[in-house]
């Protein structure tokens, strides 16, 4: 088990003073922290996290997993998308302390134990579904989440409302584009991203 | 971001007790709006009471045919729930028209109702905003307000409520269940959000310390034809410029029950009572729908740059009502 302390970037003296007046801690007080255990790509990590630490920063700065990217840092671009207990989520909007006990999968954990890439990763390579590549880890994690949602019968905005509940939703191109709309690609590689996801389905 | 204490609650009582014990606390649901506002410095809670692990993540059928949705049910799960898709299609459609797949996986039913306006003046600490800081003025009134309110606004605030889900819940006569220091109560969703008036800092009728525990969809609107339609600047993943949810029941060739609510036109989901009153007892014809919708939108007072919302909302409403009525009657 990997146990280390996740230090925030040096809280200012002013912040520490503010904490002293709010909590009965004796100087020098530090911002509130809690021990948090996460399984990241199959490996357990227990860290003492500052409550302000979001999952994205914990992954990148405390665990050295720089695959998930910081784009907007406000849940608008999807570059930080990872899987939390198998569901896709914006890691920039999740406080790590609230995820105690959760299973996190990042782009680094998608490939199997060997060198075998995940089918979605392979399809992105084969279709050259990126230009700069910054949004790609988020696109791939999001696509994997979206495929699982469709398989579980989750409809989307463009699903015909008459589609029977609870049955897998077939994904055509319009469905893929709608379901991946939370991932922005400023290079505009959308056609090939949709191609890659279509390849995985067929 | 300011430091804060973190408390994970395992029961509703634990949550409300923890909230009471920490002045300046906020409940944490999916965090999709609250965490963002904390990063912006708009929200500065001293403590977060995490309610996501409360046993409220269930959708259950009640003996009278109503459907109770727990406050922590995620938006994606609610939209996909067979009972919601089959009996309250407008709600499923509204949820799926909002945000992105990632955000819907995180956002909760309770949190969706309590999300704050996306008015850019509210989100920018360098700008005046009576909602964020009462008495500082409204930057949007004479500023950039293309996305803002055309109904029910005040000199103090022209912000709109951003939720799609709440618009469908208002049209479907859903109620919000609340649990607080003074016990439990419930409020119609249509009355839960406020108009800004002199106090835009208050979004809803929730009392300090109260926690949303669930939403109840009534048996009366279960299985009735209902639909949601939203207009936005891009085809997906954008807030509404205008939206409408409607539920319509016909009996003996006339409208027996109508529930209509507009989104993105006001500080709250705008329940169109005048239009509904005009429709009940009328044959569901295009002329009747036009008359009813025009009666409602006659109250609109657009700002300098958002008059387009009135005809947009009108066309959305006529389209949805026309689709809910059998083609032969229109």
Interface residues (C-beta under 8 A of the other chain):
Chain A: X11 X15 X18 X19 X22 X23 X31 X32 X34 X50 X51 X52 X54 X73 X74 X75 X78 X81 X87 X88 X89 X90 X93 X94 X95 X97 X98 X100 X142 X145 X146 X149 X152 X153 X154 X155 X156 X157 X159 X161 X165 X166 X177 X178 X179 X180 X181 X182 X183
Chain B: X1 X2 X3 X4 X5 X6 X8 X28 X31 X32 X35 X36 X39 X40 X46 X48 X50 X52 X76 X79 X80 X81 X82 X85 X86 X89 X92 X93 X96 X97 X99 X100 X101 X102 X103 X105 X106 X235 X236 X237
